[in-house]
Amino acid sequence: MDAQDRLPMGEVSRRSGFAASALRYYESQGLISAERSAGGQRTFQRSVLRRLAFIRAASNIGLTLEEIREELACLPAERTPTKSDWHRISRHWRRRLDDQIHALERLRDGLDSCIGCGCLSLKHCAIANPGDVAAGSGEGAAYLPRLLRRDPGPQGRTTRSG
């Protein structure tokens, strides 16, 4: 491969919209790979931009890093992925997106009576209605659709639950 086919960290960061620290993290997690130049700087194959776009899209619909890693492992390592490669690994996202759309519609339609926390609705509030079943449903937004909940992850980071 010609040196012109490789991009330095700054160029990949600029073109992908990811901070250099995110690129280093994704490299450490095995989602992307880099080589070192003679001066020790990371350089990336141009195709890393497609992988990073995939990572952004996948994380936007709620895939975890492990799920993203599994999906990227299905891509060919010896060539730049084609449109059919991307289609093959992303076709099951439709179901996931439909589920999220449904959950958001349920949230939107319920905003007038309850935001899902189990305490702001007179019908479901444990204070106004001591027999409220949400009071025993555990922590957090008991009526918020599960797909829309975010649980604190390790070190205070937010992750999607179930």
N, C-alpha and C positions, 0 to 999 in steps of 0.2 A: 504494500500500500504506500502510496506517495505521501510525503509530509503535508502536501496541500489538502489531502483528504482528512486530515486530523484538525480538530479545533481546540484551541486553548480553553482553559477553565473560564476565563472572563467572557469569551465569545459565546460559549455554551450557556453561561449564566444570563447574559444579555438576551440571547435569542430565545431561550426557554422561559425566562421569567422566574427561574428558581435562583435563590441565593446560592453562593458558592458553598456555604455551610450545608445546605440541603443536598447539593450534588455530592459532597463528601460523605454525608450520611447515607444517601442512596447507594453510593459505591460500597460503603462498609456493610450495607445490608444485602449486597449482591444483586441489586436491581439494575445497576448500570456498571460499566467497567471503564477503566482509564488505563493508559500507559504513561510512563514517565518519559519526558524528553531528556536529552543529554544533560540539561541543567536541572533535572529533578522536578520539573513542572508537570502537572497532569495534563494530558491531551486526550481527546475523545474522538472516536469515529463520528463522522457526520450523522450517521443513523441514530446516535444517542438522542437527537432532538425528537425523533418519532417516539422513542421509548419514554422520554420525559413527557411528551404530550399525552401518551397513553396513561402514564402514572397520574398526571393531573386529572384527566377525565375519570379514571377509575376511582380516585380518592374523592372526587366531587360527587360520585353516586354512592359513596359509602363503603367501598371495598377497603379492607384492612391491608396493611403492608404485606401480611402473609398471603392474602388472596391475590394481591397484585404480583407478588413474587411467583406464585403458582401459575398465574396467567402468562407472565413474561417467560417462564420456563418452557411454554408451549411454542414460543416463536423460534424460528430457525436462527442458529448462531452463525451459520456460514454465509448468510446473505441478508440484505435489507428486507424486512418484512413487506409483503405485498398487501394490496387491498383485501384480497381473499383471506390472507393470514389474520389481518385485523378483524375482519368480519367473523371468522370462525371463533376467535376467542372472546368476542364481545357480544355475540348474539344472545346469550343468556341474560345480558344486562336488561333487556326489554322487560322481563318479568320483575326484576328488582326495581326498575324505574316505575313501572305500573303500580307496584306495591307502595312505593314512596309517594306517588301522586295521590293514591287513594288515602293514605295516612294524612297527607297535607289537606286534602279536601275535608276529611273528618275533623281535623283541627279547625280549619276555617269555618266550617258549618257549626261547630260547637262554641265558637268564641263568644257569642252573645250570652251564653248561659254559664260557661265554665271554660277556663283556659287549661283544664286538664290536671290541675294540682289537687283537686279534691277538696279545696277549702274556699274557693271564691264563688261557689254556686250555692244558693240557698237550698237547692234540692239535694246536693251531695255533701254539703259542708258538715264536718263533724261537730262544729260549734253550734250551728243552727239546727242540726239534725243529729243528735247524739248516737243514733243507731246507724250512722253512715258506714257502709261497707268499705269505703275507701280508707277509712281510718285504720283498718287492719291490713291494708294492702301493701305495707312496706313503705320504704322511703320514696320521696320524690313525687313526680307527677303521675299519680295512679291512673288517670284517665287519658293521659297523653299517649297517642299511638306509639307503640314500642319502637318502630322505625325512626321516630323523630326524637327519641330520648338520647341524651349524651351523658355518659357517666364519666366521672373523673378517672383518668387513667393514671399510670405511674408518673410520679413527679409532677402532678397537677395538670398533665396534658389531658385534653378531652378526647374521648373515643366514643364511637357509636356502640350502643349495646344491641344485643340479639338481633 
